[in-house]
């Protein structure tokens, strides 16, 4: 009986020693909460006639230890950040009456990979009486994706856009193989948010959309890219 127990113990130890430790998992993307997407933010602490302190909030992400918050003024390009936050919120002073984008990056000290949330846009409440459109957001192709052309050697670009005044008038679509696309390929009316473009295989393309409204305001989107397989 002792011999049987010894053998079983040896086998258990051997099995335990051979088991590999599971690799740490990379962090997952957060879900943003506030300020809400494509909204006017009316909640915050007034610091002065020109600045408000806003609390940015998001849901906790799995396999995440810390978060980096990045807020960008759409008009000026000025970026504000908070790094290595251990909570799911962060407070920043931002200008009143200005449009912003924000996103959160999830991090885990056990792995090198990081992941960013989607990017949301909002206006910080101020004395603004007319609002420029929010930047258009690509629907298809997704950023840095690989796509197939159709039988006509075309790919369909599509996007969404919004404006707090609900007075979008038209879209200008720029498309090129250059990283900064400046070739205007079409000007489209309000209800048209798709356009087909001619493409070639094994080529990377870049595109952006300028959203214009009835007040003469115009807003550039990010530059999106895709590769044709």
Secondary structure as GFF3:
##gff-version 3
##sequence-region A 1 229
A	DSSP	alpha_helix	2	18	.	.	.	ID=ss1
A	DSSP	beta_strand	32	34	.	.	.	ID=ss2
A	DSSP	beta_strand	39	41	.	.	.	ID=ss3
A	DSSP	beta_strand	45	46	.	.	.	ID=ss4
A	DSSP	beta_strand	51	58	.	.	.	ID=ss5
A	DSSP	beta_strand	66	73	.	.	.	ID=ss6
A	DSSP	beta_strand	79	85	.	.	.	ID=ss7
A	DSSP	beta_strand	89	95	.	.	.	ID=ss8
A	DSSP	beta_strand	99	107	.	.	.	ID=ss9
A	DSSP	beta_strand	115	116	.	.	.	ID=ss10
A	DSSP	beta_strand	120	124	.	.	.	ID=ss11
A	DSSP	beta_strand	137	140	.	.	.	ID=ss12
A	DSSP	beta_strand	145	147	.	.	.	ID=ss13
A	DSSP	beta_strand	154	160	.	.	.	ID=ss14
A	DSSP	beta_strand	168	176	.	.	.	ID=ss15
A	DSSP	beta_strand	184	189	.	.	.	ID=ss16
A	DSSP	beta_strand	194	198	.	.	.	ID=ss17
A	DSSP	beta_strand	203	213	.	.	.	ID=ss18
A	DSSP	beta_strand	218	220	.	.	.	ID=ss19
A	DSSP	beta_strand	224	228	.	.	.	ID=ss20
###
